Amino acid sequence: MADSESEVIRSASEEISREFKTLVDSHDLDSLKQSQNLILGRLQDSNAVLSHFNEYSENCFAEVSSDFAKNTRLLRSMKLDLDYIFQKLRYD
């Protein structure tokens, strides 16, 4: 029973496949494949460019991150000093 049922399903699938092939022009499918390959190539190129940019950005950030940290500490210290000075000027 299972063999005959699977055979019926297989033949029905083949018939549907043949009907779909008659609905779609092979030239259109080839054109679609070509467009998809073109898009794939462009996306791969874009991905490579973005990967290189990310590596470059990571290297640049590594070079300047210590300077940022140092300058941030300096600015905080300067702000505290100025706040102290302004506070003394107001109350004196």
Chimera marker file (.cmm) of the C-alpha trace (Angstrom):
<marker_set name="trace">
<marker id="1" x="0.000" y="0.000" z="0.000" r="1" g="1" b="0" radius="0.5"/>
<marker id="2" x="2.759" y="2.440" z="0.903" r="1" g="1" b="0" radius="0.5"/>
<marker id="3" x="4.654" y="1.704" z="-2.327" r="1" g="1" b="0" radius="0.5"/>
<marker id="4" x="1.631" y="2.343" z="-4.539" r="1" g="1" b="0" radius="0.5"/>
<marker id="5" x="0.799" y="5.479" z="-2.583" r="1" g="1" b="0" radius="0.5"/>
<marker id="6" x="4.327" y="6.848" z="-2.931" r="1" g="1" b="0" radius="0.5"/>
<marker id="7" x="4.251" y="5.967" z="-6.632" r="1" g="1" b="0" radius="0.5"/>
<marker id="8" x="1.032" y="7.938" z="-7.060" r="1" g="1" b="0" radius="0.5"/>
<marker id="9" x="2.560" y="10.891" z="-5.226" r="1" g="1" b="0" radius="0.5"/>
<marker id="10" x="5.704" y="10.674" z="-7.360" r="1" g="1" b="0" radius="0.5"/>
<marker id="11" x="3.754" y="10.616" z="-10.624" r="1" g="1" b="0" radius="0.5"/>
<marker id="12" x="1.567" y="13.505" z="-9.460" r="1" g="1" b="0" radius="0.5"/>
<marker id="13" x="4.687" y="15.484" z="-8.546" r="1" g="1" b="0" radius="0.5"/>
<marker id="14" x="6.217" y="14.829" z="-11.952" r="1" g="1" b="0" radius="0.5"/>
<marker id="15" x="3.009" y="15.915" z="-13.683" r="1" g="1" b="0" radius="0.5"/>
<marker id="16" x="2.869" y="19.139" z="-11.672" r="1" g="1" b="0" radius="0.5"/>
<marker id="17" x="6.533" y="19.758" z="-12.445" r="1" g="1" b="0" radius="0.5"/>
<marker id="18" x="5.891" y="19.339" z="-16.173" r="1" g="1" b="0" radius="0.5"/>
<marker id="19" x="2.942" y="21.728" z="-15.988" r="1" g="1" b="0" radius="0.5"/>
<marker id="20" x="5.051" y="24.348" z="-14.201" r="1" g="1" b="0" radius="0.5"/>
<marker id="21" x="7.738" y="24.034" z="-16.868" r="1" g="1" b="0" radius="0.5"/>
<marker id="22" x="5.163" y="24.913" z="-19.519" r="1" g="1" b="0" radius="0.5"/>
<marker id="23" x="4.081" y="27.997" z="-17.549" r="1" g="1" b="0" radius="0.5"/>
<marker id="24" x="7.552" y="29.517" z="-17.272" r="1" g="1" b="0" radius="0.5"/>
<marker id="25" x="9.697" y="30.414" z="-20.254" r="1" g="1" b="0" radius="0.5"/>
<marker id="26" x="13.239" y="29.036" z="-20.027" r="1" g="1" b="0" radius="0.5"/>
<marker id="27" x="14.603" y="32.345" z="-21.393" r="1" g="1" b="0" radius="0.5"/>
<marker id="28" x="12.986" y="34.152" z="-18.449" r="1" g="1" b="0" radius="0.5"/>
<marker id="29" x="14.535" y="31.679" z="-16.029" r="1" g="1" b="0" radius="0.5"/>
<marker id="30" x="17.968" y="32.140" z="-17.596" r="1" g="1" b="0" radius="0.5"/>
<marker id="31" x="17.541" y="35.907" z="-17.381" r="1" g="1" b="0" radius="0.5"/>
<marker id="32" x="16.513" y="35.581" z="-13.747" r="1" g="1" b="0" radius="0.5"/>
<marker id="33" x="19.533" y="33.390" z="-12.952" r="1" g="1" b="0" radius="0.5"/>
<marker id="34" x="21.838" y="35.873" z="-14.666" r="1" g="1" b="0" radius="0.5"/>
<marker id="35" x="20.338" y="38.751" z="-12.666" r="1" g="1" b="0" radius="0.5"/>
<marker id="36" x="20.696" y="36.793" z="-9.444" r="1" g="1" b="0" radius="0.5"/>
<marker id="37" x="24.338" y="36.000" z="-10.221" r="1" g="1" b="0" radius="0.5"/>
<marker id="38" x="24.986" y="39.678" z="-10.961" r="1" g="1" b="0" radius="0.5"/>
<marker id="39" x="23.371" y="40.707" z="-7.681" r="1" g="1" b="0" radius="0.5"/>
<marker id="40" x="25.315" y="38.007" z="-5.838" r="1" g="1" b="0" radius="0.5"/>
<marker id="41" x="28.577" y="39.318" z="-7.276" r="1" g="1" b="0" radius="0.5"/>
<marker id="42" x="27.739" y="42.877" z="-6.276" r="1" g="1" b="0" radius="0.5"/>
<marker id="43" x="26.777" y="41.804" z="-2.766" r="1" g="1" b="0" radius="0.5"/>
<marker id="44" x="30.002" y="39.825" z="-2.388" r="1" g="1" b="0" radius="0.5"/>
<marker id="45" x="32.013" y="42.860" z="-3.544" r="1" g="1" b="0" radius="0.5"/>
<marker id="46" x="30.123" y="45.101" z="-1.122" r="1" g="1" b="0" radius="0.5"/>
<marker id="47" x="30.698" y="42.609" z="1.677" r="1" g="1" b="0" radius="0.5"/>
<marker id="48" x="34.427" y="42.552" z="0.947" r="1" g="1" b="0" radius="0.5"/>
<marker id="49" x="34.595" y="46.357" z="0.947" r="1" g="1" b="0" radius="0.5"/>
<marker id="50" x="32.695" y="46.560" z="4.219" r="1" g="1" b="0" radius="0.5"/>
<marker id="51" x="34.924" y="43.920" z="5.796" r="1" g="1" b="0" radius="0.5"/>
<marker id="52" x="38.035" y="45.872" z="4.822" r="1" g="1" b="0" radius="0.5"/>
<marker id="53" x="36.489" y="49.084" z="6.130" r="1" g="1" b="0" radius="0.5"/>
<marker id="54" x="35.630" y="47.401" z="9.433" r="1" g="1" b="0" radius="0.5"/>
<marker id="55" x="39.209" y="46.172" z="9.793" r="1" g="1" b="0" radius="0.5"/>
<marker id="56" x="40.524" y="49.661" z="8.994" r="1" g="1" b="0" radius="0.5"/>
<marker id="57" x="38.107" y="51.248" z="11.488" r="1" g="1" b="0" radius="0.5"/>
<marker id="58" x="39.110" y="48.756" z="14.158" r="1" g="1" b="0" radius="0.5"/>
<marker id="59" x="42.795" y="49.571" z="13.629" r="1" g="1" b="0" radius="0.5"/>
<marker id="60" x="42.147" y="53.316" z="13.707" r="1" g="1" b="0" radius="0.5"/>
<marker id="61" x="40.098" y="53.004" z="16.882" r="1" g="1" b="0" radius="0.5"/>
<marker id="62" x="42.830" y="50.938" z="18.522" r="1" g="1" b="0" radius="0.5"/>
<marker id="63" x="45.332" y="53.681" z="17.705" r="1" g="1" b="0" radius="0.5"/>
<marker id="64" x="43.274" y="56.557" z="19.116" r="1" g="1" b="0" radius="0.5"/>
<marker id="65" x="41.358" y="54.902" z="21.960" r="1" g="1" b="0" radius="0.5"/>
<marker id="66" x="44.148" y="55.525" z="24.470" r="1" g="1" b="0" radius="0.5"/>
<marker id="67" x="44.246" y="59.195" z="23.417" r="1" g="1" b="0" radius="0.5"/>
<marker id="68" x="40.480" y="59.432" z="23.863" r="1" g="1" b="0" radius="0.5"/>
<marker id="69" x="40.696" y="57.946" z="27.325" r="1" g="1" b="0" radius="0.5"/>
<marker id="70" x="43.543" y="60.251" z="28.310" r="1" g="1" b="0" radius="0.5"/>
<marker id="71" x="41.790" y="63.350" z="26.963" r="1" g="1" b="0" radius="0.5"/>
<marker id="72" x="38.529" y="62.356" z="28.643" r="1" g="1" b="0" radius="0.5"/>
<marker id="73" x="40.277" y="62.122" z="31.998" r="1" g="1" b="0" radius="0.5"/>
<marker id="74" x="41.923" y="65.485" z="31.347" r="1" g="1" b="0" radius="0.5"/>
<marker id="75" x="38.610" y="67.145" z="30.495" r="1" g="1" b="0" radius="0.5"/>
<marker id="76" x="36.951" y="65.725" z="33.599" r="1" g="1" b="0" radius="0.5"/>
<marker id="77" x="39.786" y="66.992" z="35.731" r="1" g="1" b="0" radius="0.5"/>
<marker id="78" x="39.604" y="70.427" z="34.088" r="1" g="1" b="0" radius="0.5"/>
<marker id="79" x="35.845" y="70.572" z="34.648" r="1" g="1" b="0" radius="0.5"/>
<marker id="80" x="36.259" y="69.740" z="38.312" r="1" g="1" b="0" radius="0.5"/>
<marker id="81" x="38.932" y="72.413" z="38.627" r="1" g="1" b="0" radius="0.5"/>
<marker id="82" x="36.793" y="75.019" z="36.880" r="1" g="1" b="0" radius="0.5"/>
<marker id="83" x="33.748" y="74.116" z="38.959" r="1" g="1" b="0" radius="0.5"/>
<marker id="84" x="35.834" y="74.570" z="42.098" r="1" g="1" b="0" radius="0.5"/>
<marker id="85" x="37.165" y="77.930" z="40.848" r="1" g="1" b="0" radius="0.5"/>
<marker id="86" x="33.685" y="79.227" z="39.921" r="1" g="1" b="0" radius="0.5"/>
<marker id="87" x="32.331" y="78.069" z="43.237" r="1" g="1" b="0" radius="0.5"/>
<marker id="88" x="35.082" y="79.939" z="45.106" r="1" g="1" b="0" radius="0.5"/>
<marker id="89" x="34.507" y="83.086" z="43.014" r="1" g="1" b="0" radius="0.5"/>
<marker id="90" x="30.776" y="83.107" z="43.769" r="1" g="1" b="0" radius="0.5"/>
<marker id="91" x="31.166" y="82.718" z="47.513" r="1" g="1" b="0" radius="0.5"/>
<marker id="92" x="34.114" y="85.056" z="48.023" r="1" g="1" b="0" radius="0.5"/>
<link id1="1" id2="2" r="1" g="1" b="0" radius="0.2"/>
<link id1="2" id2="3" r="1" g="1" b="0" radius="0.2"/>
<link id1="3" id2="4" r="1" g="1" b="0" radius="0.2"/>
<link id1="4" id2="5" r="1" g="1" b="0" radius="0.2"/>
<link id1="5" id2="6" r="1" g="1" b="0" radius="0.2"/>
<link id1="6" id2="7" r="1" g="1" b="0" radius="0.2"/>
<link id1="7" id2="8" r="1" g="1" b="0" radius="0.2"/>
<link id1="8" id2="9" r="1" g="1" b="0" radius="0.2"/>
<link id1="9" id2="10" r="1" g="1" b="0" radius="0.2"/>
<link id1="10" id2="11" r="1" g="1" b="0" radius="0.2"/>
<link id1="11" id2="12" r="1" g="1" b="0" radius="0.2"/>
<link id1="12" id2="13" r="1" g="1" b="0" radius="0.2"/>
<link id1="13" id2="14" r="1" g="1" b="0" radius="0.2"/>
<link id1="14" id2="15" r="1" g="1" b="0" radius="0.2"/>
<link id1="15" id2="16" r="1" g="1" b="0" radius="0.2"/>
<link id1="16" id2="17" r="1" g="1" b="0" radius="0.2"/>
<link id1="17" id2="18" r="1" g="1" b="0" radius="0.2"/>
<link id1="18" id2="19" r="1" g="1" b="0" radius="0.2"/>
<link id1="19" id2="20" r="1" g="1" b="0" radius="0.2"/>
<link id1="20" id2="21" r="1" g="1" b="0" radius="0.2"/>
<link id1="21" id2="22" r="1" g="1" b="0" radius="0.2"/>
<link id1="22" id2="23" r="1" g="1" b="0" radius="0.2"/>
<link id1="23" id2="24" r="1" g="1" b="0" radius="0.2"/>
<link id1="24" id2="25" r="1" g="1" b="0" radius="0.2"/>
<link id1="25" id2="26" r="1" g="1" b="0" radius="0.2"/>
<link id1="26" id2="27" r="1" g="1" b="0" radius="0.2"/>
<link id1="27" id2="28" r="1" g="1" b="0" radius="0.2"/>
<link id1="28" id2="29" r="1" g="1" b="0" radius="0.2"/>
<link id1="29" id2="30" r="1" g="1" b="0" radius="0.2"/>
<link id1="30" id2="31" r="1" g="1" b="0" radius="0.2"/>
<link id1="31" id2="32" r="1" g="1" b="0" radius="0.2"/>
<link id1="32" id2="33" r="1" g="1" b="0" radius="0.2"/>
<link id1="33" id2="34" r="1" g="1" b="0" radius="0.2"/>
<link id1="34" id2="35" r="1" g="1" b="0" radius="0.2"/>
<link id1="35" id2="36" r="1" g="1" b="0" radius="0.2"/>
<link id1="36" id2="37" r="1" g="1" b="0" radius="0.2"/>
<link id1="37" id2="38" r="1" g="1" b="0" radius="0.2"/>
<link id1="38" id2="39" r="1" g="1" b="0" radius="0.2"/>
<link id1="39" id2="40" r="1" g="1" b="0" radius="0.2"/>
<link id1="40" id2="41" r="1" g="1" b="0" radius="0.2"/>
<link id1="41" id2="42" r="1" g="1" b="0" radius="0.2"/>
<link id1="42" id2="43" r="1" g="1" b="0" radius="0.2"/>
<link id1="43" id2="44" r="1" g="1" b="0" radius="0.2"/>
<link id1="44" id2="45" r="1" g="1" b="0" radius="0.2"/>
<link id1="45" id2="46" r="1" g="1" b="0" radius="0.2"/>
<link id1="46" id2="47" r="1" g="1" b="0" radius="0.2"/>
<link id1="47" id2="48" r="1" g="1" b="0" radius="0.2"/>
<link id1="48" id2="49" r="1" g="1" b="0" radius="0.2"/>
<link id1="49" id2="50" r="1" g="1" b="0" radius="0.2"/>
<link id1="50" id2="51" r="1" g="1" b="0" radius="0.2"/>
<link id1="51" id2="52" r="1" g="1" b="0" radius="0.2"/>
<link id1="52" id2="53" r="1" g="1" b="0" radius="0.2"/>
<link id1="53" id2="54" r="1" g="1" b="0" radius="0.2"/>
<link id1="54" id2="55" r="1" g="1" b="0" radius="0.2"/>
<link id1="55" id2="56" r="1" g="1" b="0" radius="0.2"/>
<link id1="56" id2="57" r="1" g="1" b="0" radius="0.2"/>
<link id1="57" id2="58" r="1" g="1" b="0" radius="0.2"/>
<link id1="58" id2="59" r="1" g="1" b="0" radius="0.2"/>
<link id1="59" id2="60" r="1" g="1" b="0" radius="0.2"/>
<link id1="60" id2="61" r="1" g="1" b="0" radius="0.2"/>
<link id1="61" id2="62" r="1" g="1" b="0" radius="0.2"/>
<link id1="62" id2="63" r="1" g="1" b="0" radius="0.2"/>
<link id1="63" id2="64" r="1" g="1" b="0" radius="0.2"/>
<link id1="64" id2="65" r="1" g="1" b="0" radius="0.2"/>
<link id1="65" id2="66" r="1" g="1" b="0" radius="0.2"/>
<link id1="66" id2="67" r="1" g="1" b="0" radius="0.2"/>
<link id1="67" id2="68" r="1" g="1" b="0" radius="0.2"/>
<link id1="68" id2="69" r="1" g="1" b="0" radius="0.2"/>
<link id1="69" id2="70" r="1" g="1" b="0" radius="0.2"/>
<link id1="70" id2="71" r="1" g="1" b="0" radius="0.2"/>
<link id1="71" id2="72" r="1" g="1" b="0" radius="0.2"/>
<link id1="72" id2="73" r="1" g="1" b="0" radius="0.2"/>
<link id1="73" id2="74" r="1" g="1" b="0" radius="0.2"/>
<link id1="74" id2="75" r="1" g="1" b="0" radius="0.2"/>
<link id1="75" id2="76" r="1" g="1" b="0" radius="0.2"/>
<link id1="76" id2="77" r="1" g="1" b="0" radius="0.2"/>
<link id1="77" id2="78" r="1" g="1" b="0" radius="0.2"/>
<link id1="78" id2="79" r="1" g="1" b="0" radius="0.2"/>
<link id1="79" id2="80" r="1" g="1" b="0" radius="0.2"/>
<link id1="80" id2="81" r="1" g="1" b="0" radius="0.2"/>
<link id1="81" id2="82" r="1" g="1" b="0" radius="0.2"/>
<link id1="82" id2="83" r="1" g="1" b="0" radius="0.2"/>
<link id1="83" id2="84" r="1" g="1" b="0" radius="0.2"/>
<link id1="84" id2="85" r="1" g="1" b="0" radius="0.2"/>
<link id1="85" id2="86" r="1" g="1" b="0" radius="0.2"/>
<link id1="86" id2="87" r="1" g="1" b="0" radius="0.2"/>
<link id1="87" id2="88" r="1" g="1" b="0" radius="0.2"/>
<link id1="88" id2="89" r="1" g="1" b="0" radius="0.2"/>
<link id1="89" id2="90" r="1" g="1" b="0" radius="0.2"/>
<link id1="90" id2="91" r="1" g="1" b="0" radius="0.2"/>
<link id1="91" id2="92" r="1" g="1" b="0" radius="0.2"/>
</marker_set>
